[in-house]
Amino acid sequence: MLYIFTDGTNNRILNLINKIIKIIFCPNNNQNAQVFINRKYQRSVGVIIFEGTETIKVIPNIFLLSSGESLITTLFLSLIRDYDLTGNPISSSHDVKGIAIIDEVDAHLHTDLQYRVLPTLIVKFPNVQFIATSHAPLFLLGLEQTLGENGFDLIDMPSGNKITVEAFSEFKNAFQYFENTKAFNNSVEEQIISSNKPKVLTEGETDPIYLKKACKLLSYQDLIDKVDIEWIGINQEKGKPLFTGKDSLEKTRQFLIANPSFLKHKIILLYDCDTKKQEQDFGYLYERTIKQNSQNNKVKKGIENLFHENLFEDKFYREKTEFTDYGEKKIISTFQKNDFCQWICDQRATPDDFVNFKELLDMIRNLLI
């Protein structure tokens, strides 16, 4: 790793280079990156990426970069080099002045480089006027995201007419779908490899809470000890759930079938009773559905269907009044899932309430243990 101790001209330029390298190679703000020079007899230049004191990745030679990474690195380091050759002092990217004319600026750049990296680097050089041609709607959408709609001019060629990014808005939806899919796959991968135990993945956030409580109250301690029971989704920073429900379980099935190397331990994808999902097995992967409790005529879906209907008291339903454009009054009653879960698992915690979970727990035990 390269450490900088002095505040000379060369070190200021090197610091600037490292800031550019960080933008290119570190989508995670908690990470950092630096260039380094290999041993005497190699003299190659590489990149090291780290988080805190932990090394995340080492690229031993910049010739190992992808064509897109190489192009965008060369482009912005050339701006620094060329301006340095003028003899003017450089302490930050704001000192670099001039005009950069770039043909097909998006050539060979993958989606993250187009949408995130390239616009971010352009912003870092506010005193350079960039004149660039592009065929990439994602680059234009990234510019709008970074600079705002009035921060740049978009000219259609060869007509010369000024246009707006709005014409390419459908590409943003497609890109967001792609990014969500990539994030979902990463989330599944992290869940699968994080444990050496068999696993049950559920649709809802409260499902594992119910299942673990049922194990405790009905004396299924072996399931608690030997099986991980988890929700398929994740909570975002503001608490809003992401990647939840039956569709996410279906995507998990597709991911694991496409990547069987992750199936080193048995996994049950547990669907709610209302999905009517048929049982299917794919090696260590089992798709199962919670059986419907026909005695509960009040709550007919979700894992809550397994409880007796008398438990669903009025206090667990929040009413909200809405008015239509014609002045009609609507009262909407919403079931408070988390409140009910806390009450039945923490406050009541009665084995009789969970009696209908026994068949489900037997199924999990027979498949995974």
N, C-alpha and C positions, 0 to 999 in steps of 0.2 A: 504494500500500500504506500502511496505517496503522501508525505507530510510536508507542509509548507510552514517555514519558520520566519521568513523575512518578508518585507513589504516592498520588494524591488519591482521594477517594470515587468520583468519576465514572469515573476510570480503572480502579479496582478492579471496578466494575460492567461496564465495557467489556471488561475481561479475562474476566470471567465469561461475558458474551455470546459472546465469541470461542470460549471452551471449548465452549459449547453448539453453536455453528456448526460447530466441528471435528467433534464427534460425529456431527452430521447429515450432513455432506458429505464426510467423510474416512474411508471404510472401511479405507484403508491407513494403518497407524500411522506410516509415514514421511512422511505428508502433514500439512499444517496449513492452517488457514483463518482469515480475518478479514473483518469487515465493513469497508466503506469508504464515504466520501461523495463523490459525483461533483462536478463543477465547479460554480461558483457559480450559474450560470443554470439548472442542472438540479436540483441539490439532492436527487437520488435516492440511495438507499442500495443498495449492491450487496455481493457476496461474491466474494472472490478466494481461490482454492485453489492452493497451491504446495507444492513438495517441494524442500527446501533453498533454493537461490536461483532455481530454475526455476518459472515460473508454469505451472500445469497447466490451469487453467480460470478464466475471469472471467465472473461473472453480473452484468451491469452494473446490473440493477435487480431488487429483490426481488419486484416484480410479475411477473417472468418465471419464478418458481419454479413447480414443479408444485403441484397442489392439495394433495397429501400433504405435500410439503416445506413449503409455506406454513402448513398447519394445525399441524404439529408445531413449527415455529419460533415461530409466534404463541403456541401453548399455553405453552411453557416460558419465553419471554421475558415473557409476561404474569405468570407467577409472580414473576419478579424485579421487574417494574414495580409490581405490586400491593403486594408486601412493602416495596419502597422507599418507597411512599406512606405507610406507617405511621410513617415517621421513624426506624425502627430501622436501625442500621448494618449494612452488608453487605460482607463481605470474601471470602466464598465461598458456594457453594450450600448449605453446611451451616448457614449462618445463617438461611436462609429457613425459617419455621415456619408451619404452618397446615394446612388441609384443602382438598384440591382434588377437586371432584365433576365428573366428566366423562362425558357421555353419548356412547356409541359412539366411544370413544377411537381405534378403529382405522379410522374412516371415511376413505376416500380414500388410505389408506397402502398403498404397494406392499410386497412381501414383506420387503425389507431393512429398511424403516422399522418394520414390525411386529415382526420377529424380533430385530433387532440394536439399532436406534436407540432405539425407545421404551422398552424395558426398561433400557437403559443410562442414559438420561436420568432415569428414575424413581429409579434407584440414586443418582444424583448429588444427590438432594434427600431425604436420610434423615430429616429432621425435618418432612417434609410427608406427611400421610396421604392417599393417593390412593384414592378410591372411584370406580370406573369400570365402565361396561358395555362389553361387547365381544362381537362375533360371530366373532372371528378366532382360530382354534386356534393359528396361528403366533405370535401375541402371547403367548398363555398359555405356549406352549413356550419362547419367549424369556425370559419371566419366570422360569420354572423353571431355565433355563440360567444366568441371571444372579443370581437371588436364592436359588436352592435351593428344594426342595419345601416347606420350612417357612417361607419368607420372605414368604409372602402367603397369603391365604385366597381360595378360589374357591367362589363360591356360585351354585348353579343357580337360575334364576328361571323361573316364579314360585313354585316349590316351597320355596325357601329352604334347600334341602339343601346341605351342604358336599360338594363333589366333588373329585376329583384330576385332574391333567393327563394321567394315564396313559390316560384314555379317548380322548385325541386323539393318541396316539403314532403312528398311521398317517400323520398329516399331517406329522410330522417326517421320515419316510422319503420322502414325496413332495417335501418342501421340499429335502431333501438331494440328491435326484435332480435337481431343478431347478437347484440351485446348482452341482452337478458339471457339468451340461450347459452352463451359462453359462461356467464356468471352462474347460471343454474348448474351447468355441467361441473364447474369448479366446486360448487357447493356440495354436490352429490359426491364427487371424488373425495373431498375432504372428510365428509361424514363416513364414507366407506372405509378409508384407510386409517381413520383415527382410532380404531378399536380392533382387537383381536378376538372379539366375541361375536356369536351370531347376533342378528339384529332384526328388530321389528320397526318398520317405518310406517307412520300413520298420516292420515290426511290433515287432522286438526291439531292445533297447539295444545289443547287440553287433553287430547286422547291419551298421551303417555302418562299424564298425571292420574287419570282414572285407572289405567291398567296397572300402574305400579301400586296404587292404593289397594286395588282389588287383590293383587298378589300378597300384600301384607296382611290384609284382613282375612283372606281365605286360605292362608298358610301355603302360598306358593313361593316360598323363600328361594327355592332353586332357580326360579326365573329371574328374580332380582339379582342373584349372584352371578348367573351364567349368561344372561341375555341383556343386550342393550335395547331399550325401548325408546324410540326417538320420533319426533315430529319431522316431516320432510322439509318443512319451511324454515325460514330464518326471519328474524326481526331486524328491520332497518333502524337507523339511528333514532328516528322519531317514533319508533315502536310499531310502525305499520308492518304487518306480515307480508312476506314475499315468498313466492314459490310454494304455495300452499294448495291443498285440495286434491281432488281426484286427478285433475289434469297433470299436476306435478308428479304424482305417483306414476302416471302413465309415461311421462317423459323419463322418469327414473328407470322404468322397465326398458324403454328403448335404449337409454344410455348404457345400461348394464349388459344388455344383449349384444350391443355393438362393441362393448369393451369387456369381454368375459374375463380378462386378466384381473379385474377388480373383485370378481366373485370368488374370493378365497375362503369365505365363511358363508354359512346359510343366511339368507335374507328373506323376510316376509314383507311383502307390500300389502298393508292392511287397509282395505277400502271400507267406507261406511255402507250401511245396509241399503241405502237408497240408490247406490250406483248400479246394483244388479250385475256386478262384475262376475264373470265365470271364472272358476278356479283353473289356473294354468301353472305348469311347472316348467322351468328352464334351467336344468341342472340344479345349482344351489339357490335358485331364485324361485320363490313361491308367491303367487297372487291369490289372496284370500279375501273374502268379504264377511263382515260381521253379519250374523244372521238376524233377521227382523224379529223383534219382540212384538207379536201380534196383540199382546195384552195392553200395550201402551197405545191408546188411540189419540193421545194429545200430542206427543212428540214422536213423529213418524220417521225421522231421519237423524243421522248423526249417531255417534256412540251413546248419546244421552237416551236414545230409544230403549236401551237395555234397562233403564231404571223404571220403577213403577210410576205411573202417570200422576198419582196423588202427591208425589214429591215436588211437582212443578207448580209451586204456589204463585199467587199473583205478584208477590214482591219481586219475582225474578223477571217481570215483564215491565218495560218502561214504555209509557205511552207518549206519543208525540202528535200534536194536532197540526194538520196542514190544510190549506185552503186552495181550491182550484181557481182558475180564471173566472169561473162563473159564481164564485162565492160559496161553492159547496165545501162542506166541512168533512175532513177525513181524519180519523183517529187511527194512527199506526202503532201497533204494539210490537216491541222488539225484545226478543229473548236475550237476557244478559248471561251469556255463556260462562264468562269468567267468575261472575258472582255465584252462580249456581255451583260451579266446580269447587270453589273455595268452601262453600257452605257444606256440601255433601262429603268432601274429602277431609276437611280440617275440623269443621265444627260437629257434624253428626258422626262421621267415621264409623258407621254401623255395618257389620258384615251382611245383615239381611238386605241392605240396600243394593249390594253388589252380587246377589245370588245369581243373576243372569249372566254374570261374567265368567262363571265357572266353565261352561262349555268352550268359550273362547280361549281361556287360559289353558285348558286341556289340549286344544288344538295347537297352540303355540308350543307347549311342552313337547308334544309328540313329534312335531316337525323339527324343532331346533335343539332338543337335548337328547 
